[in-house]
Amino acid sequence: MKAIETKGRILSNGTIQLDEPIDVVPGKVRLVILFPEDIRQEHPPKLSPEERKRIVAVMDSVAELSLKKGPPVSNRKHDQYLFGENG
């Protein structure tokens, strides 16, 4: 089995991003991930109940904006909405 050592990072979505491309044929590989001892794997702190309530309240107020009735619109006039009367 051939081995290549390179550096990279694990992104928040769980994917791995290499610092530099490697010159190999595309295909499946087996990965061994080594965490340097000087790197601390910290997890973000959980939200306090008060902070969670505050965030939910803000999200609720944003959601209420879509419930308000506005003037009827037509998609036929989308250029006028974007660029003005002479769109």
Number of C-alpha atoms within 10 A of each C-alpha: 3 3 7 6 6 10 10 11 12 11 9 7 6 8 8 12 12 11 10 9 8 11 6 7 6 7 5 6 6 7 7 7 11 7 9 8 7 6 7 8 9 6 6 6 6 8 10 9 9 9 11 12 12 12 13 12 12 12 11 11 11 11 11 10 9 9 8 7 7 7 5 5 9 8 8 8 12 12 12 12 13 9 9 10 9 6 10
